[in-house]
């Protein structure tokens, strides 16, 4: 402070930086506190925000009803969700991998030849992962589930986009991450859940392409 009682700006400038730092530290502690308890709704909100930042399609964070009005029921043995096909149910995906295995390609070929050729219904392809950190890409479950769905879409479209097996506009993809498990992670079923939750589901919607 000068002799006339005025405050020298250079003497208090550090307070501004200090206040900014304390504010950021406070925000960090609030965030840590908000996720200190495992609550799916909070994690979903954080995950949805991250997906918007990554420009990844946001999918359902809870299991969609198998008898939803927009889903055509497909009676498949062992399938109670209404999906036409669950890729990975018979032959699981490799943990952390998105590439289709030969057995999975055969399943998709059978679906295309037996059901999809000539139809105009929209297909929704939903990618999923297990909840284990190994089944992610650098900890990002949403991105891996997106890649799994994308690989299935690319296979259904075929190698020539100008002469597609299934037109690209007929297929929607959704990343569900780890938030829509087929099997819960109980002590007795954990290993089974770890495998079957690595999957891609294909739904045929009532909506048709225009």
N, C-alpha and C positions, 0 to 999 in steps of 0.2 A: 504494500500500500504506500502510495506517495505521501508527501508531507501535507498536501492539501486535502487528503482523505479520499481521493479517487483510487480506484482499483486498476492496477496495471493488467491489461488483458493477457500478457505473456505469463503472468503468475498463476492464472486460473485456467489456462487453456488445457492443462492436463486433466482437469476435472471433467471436461466434456468427453475426452477419450475414456476416462475411467468410468463415467456413467454409462457410456455405450457398452463397454465391456461387461459391466455388472448386469445390464439389461439382457444381453445375450446369454450370460450365465444363468440368469433367472429363467429365461425361456427354456434353456436346456434342462434345468432341474424340473420344470413343470412337465416337459415332455417325458422325462424319465419316470416321474411320478405317475403320469397318466398310463404308462405301460408297465408299471411295476407288478400289476396283477394281470394274469392271462385272461383276457376277455376278447372273444371272437369279434364282437362289434367294433371294438377299438382297433384291432388289427386290420379288420376289413376296411375301416375308414382310411387308415394309413396306407394300406395296400392299394386302394382305389385311387388315392391321390398320386401314388407312385406310378400306377399304370397310366394315368392321364398324362403325367410328365413324360413317360416313355412312349406315349401314343399307342398303347396296347389296348385292344378292345376289352371293355370291362364285362365280366361274366357274373353269373350268380354266385354269391358267397354261401348260399345254403342250397340244399338239394332241391332241384326243381320238381314240381309234382309230375309224376309219370302220366297222370291222366289229364294234364293241362289241356285246355280247349284248343290250343294252337298246335298240339302235337298229335299226329296220326298214330293211333295205337298199332304197334306191330307185335303180334304174338310170337315171341321167340322163346324157346325153351331156356329156362334159367335166367331170363331177363325180365325184371319187374318194373323197369323204368320207362318202358315204351320206346327204347332206342332200337333202331334197325340193326345196329351192330355196335358192339363195344370192342374196339381194337385194343388188344392187350389183355383181355379177359382170359383167353386161352393160352396165348404166349405173351408173357409180360414184356413190357419195354425194358431195355437195359437201364439200370439206375443212372440217372443223369443224362440219358440219351434221348434223342428225338427221331433218329433215323428208323424207318420201317424195317422190320425183319422180314425175311422171305415168307415165313408162315403168315405174317400179317398181310402181306401183299396178296397172298392167295385168298385170304378172307375177303379183302376188298374187291378182288376180281370176281369172286362169287356173288357178292352183293350187287355189283354193277351189272353183270350179265343176267342175273336172276330177277332183279327188281328195278334198277334205276334207269336202264336204257329206255329212252322214249318218254320218261316222266318229266313233268315241268314243276313239280313241287319243290319249294325251297328246302335245302338241306342245311341243318345247323350242325356244325362240327365243333364239339366242345373238348378242349384239351385239359388234362388233369395231371397232377403229380401227387406223390405221397407227401407226408409231412416231414420226412427225414431230410436233413440238410444235404445229404449226398444226392438226393433227387432234385437238384436245382442247378442253376448256372450262376456260380458265384453268390449263392444264397438267394437268388431270385427265382422263386417257384412260378410266378406268373409268366416270366419270359420263357421258361422251358415248356410250360403248358401251351403257350402260344405257338412255339415252334413245332410241337407235336401236332397240333391242329393244322398248322400251315402245311406240314409235310403230307398229311392225309389229303388236304385239299389239292395240293399239287399233283398227287398221285391220281386222284379222281379226275382232274382236268386232263391229265396226260401230257406227253412230251411236246405236243404241238398245240399251242394256244389258239392258232387259227383254225384248227380242226379238233376241237376238244371232245373228249369222251363225255364229260359232264361240263356244261358251260360254267365258267368261273362265276358269272353273276348269279348262278343258281345256288351257290355255296356260301354260307356265312361261317366265319370262325369266331370262336369265343375262348378266351383264356380264363380258366376257373382257378388256376393255382392249386393250392392244397386244401381249399375250403369246402370241397364237396365230395367227401370220401364215400366210397361204396361200403367199405368195412371200417368200423371204428377200431381205435388202437387199444384194445383191451389186452391184458397180459397174455391171455390164451390165444388171441388171434392177431397179435402184432405182426408176426412174420407174414401171415397171409395178407393182412391189410397193406403191408409194405409193397407187396407185389401187385395185387389187384387194383390198387388205387392209382397205379401208373397206367393211364389209359387214355383213349380218345373215344368219345361217344358220338354217334351219328344219328341225328333225329330228322325225320321227315315231317315238315310243317304242313299245315293246311294251306298256307299261302303259296301261290304259284308265281312264277316269273311272268312279267308282262312282255 
